[in-house]
Amino acid sequence: MSGHNSKKDSVPQSDASSNSLNSNTARNEQTSKTAGPHVLPSYGGMQSNQFNIKFGDIGKLYKVISISLSSKEKGVATEGLSLGIIPISILLFLGFIAGEFVAYFVGLVPSDFYLSLVGVDKKLFDKTMLKSAFLVLLSAVLVAVNNLFSGIVQAKSRLSLSSYTQNIYIKKHTLNKLVLEKKIDNPDQRITQDIDKLSASFMRVISQIFISPVLVVYYSVRTWKITGRHTFKAPTSNDFIKSVLPRKSRRILQSSFISMYLIFTFTTILSTARDFADIVGFAARITSMWDELDKLNNDSEPDWIRRSDNDDIDIVGLSVATPTGAGLISNLNLHINKGENLIITGKNGSGKTSLLRVLNGIWRPTSGYVSVPFENGEPEVIFLPQRPYLVYGTLRDQILYPYISNGADIDQGK
């Protein structure tokens, strides 16, 4: 009887393994669903990432790059260098290519040192020493020049993108509508951090996209030629062990460098793919803000604001509600003569600031209209904020904002 119960309660080993596998699979599938779209189902605690880049986002990146390369500011980041961003970008690209050439010859230097030491060749040693010193110095110069050009490209592109964004952002009604409607989250972060990060990395990433495949092909061919067709069986071959002679040590060191650099190039391609996905994401966030700003700028002028015939302010049948639909003001009629002073009091949330927003054309009322004085086709009404907003800089910078304080922008600021 006890034996029968033991047999009934036991589970076959194969069934237990199958149930465990199904349980792990279901758990992994559930993890992949909750972890987000970029995590694939994983087994054994390992996760694999995939790059989710849409072709439409690449088109947005092209738009951002074309605007950044349209920068016409001269002398940005330097006083004497007045080249445009496109010539500097070309020089930076050529500098990256020159750096790869120098890196190749630097990697071959240890093999020459080894050959001179094994062969006790002082003349070859001195020649290799001078060659290595020249290559290291040249590499240092190229790194410094590339960093300089990269910083200039970053500064110019950031200035171009920031200026373009501010020109369509800081306009009448546009800024407040974008903030109040909340269709675009964190517009200040998109202007500062996203533009800065994209400007800092896009030229380097674009250069690597063109250079890395060429390096992979070149070092693959070099690896094949220098190791021969016995590459895969030679390490376990007795003939290979017997062939390790001093006269082949230089070739072995060169083969080691070329093989390692080939592996490094593949790693660079993977990191470049991740960086490219990042800048595509930054471009998508920036262009989505531009699209929303274009829609707001194309909207017609507030139709509830009319011209006053006698420079007075008239509010007729005005009803105001919050963006969520909560009523604040209902059927308000008010006449303010020119030269009169009026104080509007009330509790927080009673609609005092909302009334001013309607007068300024920021909020659309649910009904009614207002009449205000006009001058040169624009409402002649000045609104002072409850708290002062100042930018860093001089009084001149405050007046000219968002334009920079230089001679070229003074007339535009006026």
Residue pairs with C-beta under 8 A, 6 or more apart in sequence:
11 19
24 43
25 41
25 43
28 41
28 42
28 43
29 41
31 39
31 41
31 42
32 39
32 40
32 41
32 42
35 47
37 52
38 49
38 50
38 52
39 47
39 48
39 49
40 47
40 48
40 49
40 50
42 48
51 273
51 274
51 277
52 277
53 276
53 277
53 280
57 280
57 281
57 283
57 284
58 280
60 280
60 283
60 284
60 286
60 287
61 202
61 279
61 280
61 283
61 284
63 283
63 287
64 161
64 198
64 202
64 282
64 283
64 286
64 287
65 202
65 206
65 283
67 160
67 161
67 164
68 85
68 156
68 157
68 160
68 161
68 199
68 202
69 85
69 86
69 89
69 157
69 160
70 160
71 84
71 85
71 156
71 157
71 159
71 160
72 84
73 156
73 159
73 160
74 82
74 83
74 84
75 81
75 82
76 152
76 155
76 156
76 159
77 151
77 152
77 155
77 156
78 152
81 152
85 152
85 153
85 156
85 157
85 160
88 149
88 152
88 153
88 156
89 153
89 203
91 149
92 146
92 149
92 150
92 153
92 203
92 207
93 203
93 207
93 210
95 142
95 145
95 146
95 149
96 146
96 204
96 207
96 208
96 211
97 211
98 142
99 139
99 142
99 143
99 146
100 211
100 215
102 135
102 138
102 139
102 142
103 139
103 261
104 261
105 135
106 132
106 135
106 136
106 139
107 257
107 258
107 261
108 254
108 257
109 128
109 131
109 132
109 135
110 253
110 257
111 249
111 250
111 251
111 253
111 254
111 257
112 124
112 128
112 131
112 250
113 125
113 128
113 132
114 249
114 250
114 253
115 121
115 124
115 249
115 250
116 122
116 124
116 125
116 128
117 125
118 246
118 249
150 203
150 204
153 199
153 203
154 199
154 200
154 203
155 199
157 199
157 202
157 203
158 195
158 196
158 199
161 195
161 198
161 199
161 286
162 191
162 195
163 402
165 190
165 191
165 195
165 286
165 289
165 290
165 293
166 191
166 402
167 402
168 174
168 290
168 293
168 294
168 297
169 175
169 178
169 187
169 191
169 293
170 402
171 297
172 361
173 296
173 299
173 302
173 361
173 362
174 293
174 296
174 297
176 357
176 362
177 296
177 362
178 184
178 187
178 292
178 293
178 296
179 187
180 323
180 362
180 363
181 323
183 292
184 190
184 288
184 289
184 292
187 289
190 285
190 286
190 289
194 282
194 285
194 286
195 282
195 286
197 278
197 279
197 282
198 279
198 282
198 283
198 286
201 275
201 278
201 279
202 279
204 275
205 272
205 275
205 276
205 279
208 268
208 269
208 272
208 275
209 272
209 276
212 265
212 268
212 269
212 272
213 269
215 265
215 268
216 262
216 265
216 266
216 269
219 258
219 261
219 262
219 265
220 262
222 258
223 231
223 255
223 258
223 259
223 262
224 231
226 251
226 254
226 255
226 258
227 234
227 255
227 259
228 234
230 237
230 240
234 240
244 252
301 361
302 361
302 364
304 358
304 364
304 365
304 368
304 369
304 370
305 359
305 361
305 369
305 370
305 371
305 372
305 379
306 369
306 370
306 371
306 372
307 371
307 372
307 373
307 374
308 314
308 371
308 372
308 373
308 374
309 371
310 338
311 338
311 373
312 335
312 336
312 337
312 338
312 371
312 373
313 334
313 335
313 336
313 359
313 370
313 371
313 372
313 373
313 381
314 334
314 335
314 336
314 370
314 371
315 332
315 333
315 334
315 335
315 368
315 370
316 333
316 368
316 369
316 370
316 371
317 331
317 332
317 333
317 367
317 368
317 369
318 329
318 331
318 332
318 333
318 334
318 355
318 358
318 365
318 367
318 368
318 369
318 370
319 327
319 329
319 330
319 331
319 332
319 365
319 366
319 367
319 368
320 327
320 328
320 329
320 332
320 351
320 354
320 355
320 358
320 363
320 365
320 366
321 327
321 328
321 366
322 328
322 354
328 349
328 350
328 351
328 354
329 351
329 354
329 355
331 367
331 368
332 355
332 368
336 342
338 373
344 352
344 355
345 352
346 352
353 386
354 363
356 383
357 363
358 364
358 365
358 370
359 370
359 372
359 381
359 383
360 381
360 383
361 379
372 379
372 380
372 381
373 379
373 380
373 381
374 380
390 398
391 397
391 398
391 401
393 405
394 405
396 405
397 405
399 413
400 409
400 410
400 413
403 409
403 412
403 413
